[in-house]
Amino acid sequence: IVDGRHVPVSARFVILAQNTVGFRLGLYDKRLRLIIDPLLTFAASIGGSENEVGTGVSRDGAGNVYLTGWTDSVDFTTATSALPRGRGVDAFVMKLDAVTKKLVYITYIGGSGDDRALGIAADPDGYVSVCGSTTSPDFPIVGAQQTALLGSHNAFVARLDPLGKTLLF
């Protein structure tokens, strides 16, 4: 509070050691009292009977929210997935409508091994890029320079169309 008015301070969520979440503050005058008073505008819980981990969130130009991570639940929702669920641990991408906050789509990226999405970025038009790691020898490949798993773990980058139905690369 400066001169009786609230002055915003930038803040962002970060993933810390051992998958704990915290936040990092931007620059502010440390001589002044800092009030952390976040406004909760939306919250949701997703999951199945095993483990789900969210590792990245992004927004597109229309304000739609995208979440990525991984699941090993066989009963984690597949109702709208255009891409098949593999086995074991699979990466997922979920889109929530900006206005209704309802699920628009959820889709999977993975094969027979351990596939984990670690980050996500949505562009203004709703195309989504995801990065992560895979141990799947049958990881879905589209237009890749490296077409086979080399070693035990490989990094991946994938791009989905705005409907979440087509793996573009």
Disulfide bonds with the S-S distance in Angstrom:
none
